[in-house]
Amino acid sequence: MTAVRKPTEPWDCEWAAELAGDALKYLGRNYPECLENLRALDQYEEEAHQAATRGDRDGYLEALRSFCRAGRDAALEIRKGAA
């Protein structure tokens, strides 16, 4: 016997793209240093992608928050090294 699956809401690509754009704008405006090497943020981008694939809005939001925190932390390390 198979388990009954809960129906998922359709994924809103425009909503997701707007939030991802907002995250990049935030980092570019406040921590532009981190945008020079986005490889450090690949893990968080992948987490956001996986959440989007699952249709997990909460997971997507958390992944974008982690993306922004990681970018901020990377930029602050760069700034600390430059001081």
Residue pairs with C-beta under 8 A, 6 or more apart in sequence:
8 55
9 55
10 55
11 52
11 55
16 52
16 60
19 60
19 61
19 64
20 48
20 64
23 64
23 67
23 68
24 35
26 68
27 34
27 35
27 68
27 71
27 72
27 75
28 35
30 72
30 75
31 71
31 72
31 74
31 75
31 76
32 75
33 74
33 75
33 78
33 79
34 40
34 41
34 71
34 72
34 74
34 75
34 78
35 71
37 74
38 45
40 70
40 71
40 74
41 67
41 70
41 71
41 74
43 70
44 63
44 64
44 66
44 67
44 70
45 67
47 59
47 63
47 66
47 67
48 60
48 63
48 64
48 67
50 59
50 63
51 57
51 59
51 60
51 62
51 63
52 60
